[in-house]
Amino acid sequence: MDQDIIRKFILDYLSEKPDAADSLRGIAEMWIKRQVVEAELDNVEDVLKSLVAEGILGIRCRDGETEVYALAKKYKNELRNISISS
């Protein structure tokens, strides 16, 4: 990851939580990783929708509102046969 992006993530985090303090590992895992995940949510959502459309993943609602994704039953024993390029 580019150092300018890391710098931006750190400063963005501190702008939200100016009293935050953490170790090197804590900053990498909690501050930066969290922002990377948030930045990638749209891409992850697109891939999940594609896997659902292909029937590889199933989707259900947990607690009445949270969507949960899981491997479709028919693929439980065949995961090795699912191509990364499909």
N, C-alpha and C positions, 0 to 999 in steps of 0.2 A: 504494500500500500504506500502511496506517495506521502512523503513527510508533510507536505502542505495540507493534505486531507486530514492527516492525524492531528495536525495543529488546529485545524478548523473544528474537528470533533471535540477536542479538549476544551477549546475556548467556548464552543456552543454549550457544552455540558456545564461549564462554570458560569455561563451567563444565566442558565436556568437554576443553578445551585451554587451561588457564590461562596458559600461556606464549606463546600465539599473539600475533602482531603482524602487521599488514598495512597497505597503503595503502587509501585510500578505495575505489578501484576493486577492489582485492583483496578487501576486506571485502564489498562489494556482490556481486561475482561468485562468490566462494568460500564465504563464511560464510552470507550471506543466501540467495543463489540455491540453494545446496545444500539448505537447510532448506525452502525453498518447494517444491523438487522432491520431497523426501521427503514433505511434507505432501500433495502432489497424487498420489502414486503410486496410491492406491486409485481415484481418479477416472480416471486414465490407463488403469489396468488394465480398468476397466469399459468404457471407450470401445473399447479394443483388442478385448475379448471381443465387443462388439457388431459391430465391423467384420469380425471373423473369422466370426461367425454369418451376416452378410450376404454373405459370400464376397468382400468387397472386399480383405481382407488374408488372407494365408496365414500359417501358423505352422509352424516346424520347430525341431528341437532342434540346437543347436550344442554341440560338445564334450561331448555326452552328458547335459547338464543345463540349459544356458541356452536359454530359449525366445527365438526370433528371429522378428520379424514383418516381412513384406514385402508389397508390393502384389501381388495375385493376377495371374497372367500375362494373364488375359482383360481386365484393366483397364489394362494398360501403355499402350495407345494411346487409352484412353477416359477417362482421369482427369478431364478437363474436364467430362464428362457426369455425374459423380457429384455428386448434390445434397447440399449441406450439411444440408438438412433431412431427409434420408432416415434 
